[in-house]
């Protein structure tokens, strides 16, 4: 598994789904579909996405933790 960061390439909006896909070993389109389907369920999924957008460092940043 790689570090949880937002990659510079392969982003659609902020790179959160692409970063999660890299971290958990799945493809980015699969992670995006999972996220979109999860938005049909009640819960704070969109707020979690926004929080990850703000908290996850960009790839190559010095703040990236392994």
Secondary structure, 3 states (H helix, E strand, C coil): CCCCCECCCCCCCCCHHHHHHHHHCCCHHHHHHHHHHHCCCCCCHHHHHHHHHHHCCECCCCCCCC
